Amino acid sequence: MTSQQPEGSVILVDKPLEWTSFDVVNKLRYALKIKKIGHAGTLDPLATGLLILCTGKMTKQIDTYQAQEKEYTGKMIVGKTTPSFDLETEIDSETDISHLTDEMVYKLTAQFTGVISQTPPAFSAIKVKGKRAYESARKGEEVKLKSRDVEISLFEITDISFPEVSFKVVCSKGTYIRSLARDFGEALGVGAYLSELRRTRIGNYTVEEAKTIEELTTKT
């Protein structure tokens, strides 16, 4: 979907797997010959789903879109951890999960609903001393990030097939689902990492309204 305005436009993109948000911006900048374009909220390369792009004078509205509520669906693997809290890095620990029950997982979601304190992943785009945190983390350097309060208005377990746990989350700006998976695993006592993530909604915009890169760049 592209919402055309005299002063610019809002483009809804279904970001493909392994593309960075900047990859999407650059692709559309050159393919559509748009000089001024930016995205409203980063999606990790290993996540798919809704990415909002603004062009022209609509780029002034980026902060407004970034501040809106987000909805995600995803999967986490319990009993294993990775340094990046997702599949970017190799598994660095494994714990027996034979004692876990579905009830334990369902009950634990209440602990992560409402306003919670969360520490972002070291493998994130947050700047520390003018440098992206992930740049230091990928070199094996220690990265210390401050915790922040975020709001989880919905955390629903949609399926359990150990070690895989599927979920749906509705949250505020600044929430890291990778950190949520890590913290959830720690609370279970076995660890966990995010294995799949898809952003399905930003405010009133849904991924069903979005177009693929191919649809946006292929001339008919």
PyMOL commands that set and color helices and strands:
alter all, ss='L'
color gray80, all
select helices_A, chain A and resi 21-31+57-66+102-112+133-137+177-188+207-209+213-217
alter helices_A, ss='H'
color red, helices_A
select strands_A, chain A and resi 2-5+8-15+37-39+47-56+70-78+80-81+93-94+114-118+127-128+131-132+148-161+164-171+192-202+205-206
alter strands_A, ss='S'
color yellow, strands_A
deselect
rebuild
show_as cartoon
